[in-house]
Amino acid sequence: MGVGAIGSVIAALLQTAGQNELVLCTRRPLPHLDVETPEGNVRVSYTNLTSPSVAQVVDWVIVATKTYDAPGAGAWIKRLAEQGAPVAVIQNGVEHRERFAVYVPEDRIVPVIIDCPAERRAPGSVHQRGTAELFIPADAQGRAFAGLFHGSAAQITLTDDFLSAAWRKLCINSAGSISALLGKPAGVFREEAIGKVTLEVVRECAEVGRAVGAILDEDLPEKVLTQYRNYPVDSVNSLLADRLARRPMETDARIGAIVRFGRECNVPTPRNSLLLSLLEAL
Ligand SMILES: NC(=O)c1ccc[n+]([C@@H]2O[C@H](COP(=O)([O-])OP(=O)(O)OC[C@H]3O[C@@H](n4cnc5c(N)ncnc54)[C@H](OP(=O)(O)O)[C@@H]3O)[C@@H](O)[C@H]2O)c1
């Protein structure tokens, strides 16, 4: 469920793995799904449902909506996971379990972080521009979820320290909020002054992450800045893409989380608080 950029990439991977039968849950009918992957084009075969009221139970529920669409996803989860199916939540942020605990017991939620540049070109057409890397907790359910991708091109890391993996990704995403606020793609990070601000924003995020127990490299802010400076100058992160398309942005799950956890742990987050206020005002 959530057959956008990431959901479509996941569907294509599950299909190439070979042993999976797919049910794609969408808000509007999806007559076909084609994913251009680094390994070639995949036309996905599936059953399409467009209303939770007709959903039947499944073995696994996989959610790849935007974080702010959790309530809509929850309506599907209630039907699909009625008989105890585990629910993999593939989203950014650090609150995968908290976000879905109202719809399914927390011990059935498998949080997943994905690194994969992908975008929807049109309904039913998705471009996956690079390898999909999934970070999954190395417990029994996480291993079972990883097993669904066996034989596909997915790069999977089973980790005993999912918390650190999620905060590391949040540190990368925290920088993206600067270009979303400016309305400018990645080239803006090459400017000296923006580079300085980026280091400060990511440093704050890393300090909050460490306060909640994540283990993060000391030089992570510098690495994040280098990563953004190495992107093509016209590269658009997903927060900026949402802003440009006049969609809601995942500000709460990203910058909001940094500010919230910072407040709880008494770690000051003045720069992220300012970014949050300004982006929310937009
Ligand atoms: N795109 C990337 O490169 C990337 C990379 C790493 C991580 N992520 C993360 O992955 C998550 C998904 O991002 P995305 O880029 O794939 O988002 P996306 O392209 O906007 O796709 C989200 C999909 O969810 C669907 N949806 C929303 N509410 C629904 C409901 N009630 N029932 C059924 N479908 C529903 C939307 O349907 P409609 O078509 O009807 O709007 C849309 O197809 C986010 O947390 C994002 O931060 C994205």
The ligand as a Tripos MOL2 file, in Angstrom:
@<TRIPOS>MOLECULE
LIG
   48    52     1     0     0
SMALL
NO_CHARGES

@<TRIPOS>ATOM
      1 N1         11.1150    8.7710   -3.4370 N.am      1 LIG1
      2 C1         12.3070    8.5170   -2.9240 C.2       1 LIG1
      3 O1         13.3040    8.5830   -3.6510 O.2       1 LIG1
      4 C2         12.4590    8.0970   -1.4740 C.ar      1 LIG1
      5 C3         13.7000    7.6200   -1.0550 C.ar      1 LIG1
      6 C4         13.8490    7.1690    0.2430 C.ar      1 LIG1
      7 C5         12.7830    7.2160    1.1200 C.ar      1 LIG1
      8 N2         11.5840    7.7050    0.7220 N.ar      1 LIG1
      9 C6         10.4690    7.7050    1.7000 C.3       1 LIG1
     10 O2          9.5550    6.6640    1.3060 O.3       1 LIG1
     11 C7          8.2150    7.0400    1.6960 C.3       1 LIG1
     12 C8          7.3370    7.0260    0.4360 C.3       1 LIG1
     13 O3          7.8020    8.0590   -0.4300 O.3       1 LIG1
     14 P1          7.4700    8.1190   -1.9870 P.3       1 LIG1
     15 O4          8.4480    9.0650   -2.5830 O.co2     1 LIG1
     16 O5          7.3730    6.7540   -2.5640 O.co2     1 LIG1
     17 O6          6.0210    8.7940   -1.9520 O.3       1 LIG1
     18 P2          4.9800    8.9740   -3.1460 P.3       1 LIG1
     19 O7          5.6390    8.7680   -4.4700 O.co2     1 LIG1
     20 O8          4.2540   10.2490   -2.8800 O.co2     1 LIG1
     21 O9          3.9900    7.7540   -2.9520 O.3       1 LIG1
     22 C9          3.1050    7.6420   -1.8810 C.3       1 LIG1
     23 C10         1.9100    6.8630   -2.3740 C.3       1 LIG1
     24 O10         1.0200    6.6220   -1.2840 O.3       1 LIG1
     25 C11        -0.2680    6.6260   -1.8190 C.3       1 LIG1
     26 N3         -1.2960    6.7610   -0.7880 N.ar      1 LIG1
     27 C12        -1.4580    7.7620    0.1030 C.ar      1 LIG1
     28 N4         -2.5320    7.5320    0.8770 N.ar      1 LIG1
     29 C13        -3.0590    6.3610    0.4480 C.ar      1 LIG1
     30 C14        -4.1980    5.6050    0.8490 C.ar      1 LIG1
     31 N5         -5.0120    6.0120    1.8320 N.pl3     1 LIG1
     32 N6         -4.4560    4.4510    0.1930 N.ar      1 LIG1
     33 C15        -3.6550    4.0370   -0.8190 C.ar      1 LIG1
     34 N7         -2.5830    4.7080   -1.2250 N.ar      1 LIG1
     35 C16        -2.2810    5.8630   -0.6050 C.ar      1 LIG1
     36 C17        -0.2470    7.7860   -2.7810 C.3       1 LIG1
     37 O11        -1.3440    7.6650   -3.6510 O.3       1 LIG1
     38 P3         -1.8080    8.7720   -4.7100 P.3       1 LIG1
     39 O12        -1.1340    8.3490   -5.9730 O.co2     1 LIG1
     40 O13        -3.2930    8.5960   -4.7290 O.co2     1 LIG1
     41 O14        -1.3700   10.1060   -4.2000 O.co2     1 LIG1
     42 C18         1.0960    7.5630   -3.4530 C.3       1 LIG1
     43 O15         0.9610    6.7000   -4.5680 O.3       1 LIG1
     44 C19         8.3260    8.4330    2.3270 C.3       1 LIG1
     45 O16         8.4190    8.3260    3.7240 O.3       1 LIG1
     46 C20         9.6490    8.9810    1.7550 C.3       1 LIG1
     47 O17        10.2490    9.9640    2.5940 O.3       1 LIG1
     48 C21        11.3830    8.1460   -0.5670 C.ar      1 LIG1
@<TRIPOS>BOND
     1     1     2 1
     2     2     3 2
     3     2     4 1
     4     4     5 ar
     5     4    48 ar
     6     5     6 ar
     7     6     7 ar
     8     7     8 ar
     9     8     9 1
    10     8    48 ar
    11     9    10 1
    12     9    46 1
    13    10    11 1
    14    11    12 1
    15    11    44 1
    16    12    13 1
    17    13    14 1
    18    14    15 2
    19    14    16 1
    20    14    17 1
    21    17    18 1
    22    18    19 2
    23    18    20 1
    24    18    21 1
    25    21    22 1
    26    22    23 1
    27    23    24 1
    28    23    42 1
    29    24    25 1
    30    25    26 1
    31    25    36 1
    32    26    27 ar
    33    26    35 ar
    34    27    28 ar
    35    28    29 ar
    36    29    30 ar
    37    29    35 ar
    38    30    31 1
    39    30    32 ar
    40    32    33 ar
    41    33    34 ar
    42    34    35 ar
    43    36    37 1
    44    36    42 1
    45    37    38 1
    46    38    39 2
    47    38    40 1
    48    38    41 1
    49    42    43 1
    50    44    45 1
    51    44    46 1
    52    46    47 1
@<TRIPOS>SUBSTRUCTURE
     1 LIG1         1 GROUP 0 **** ****
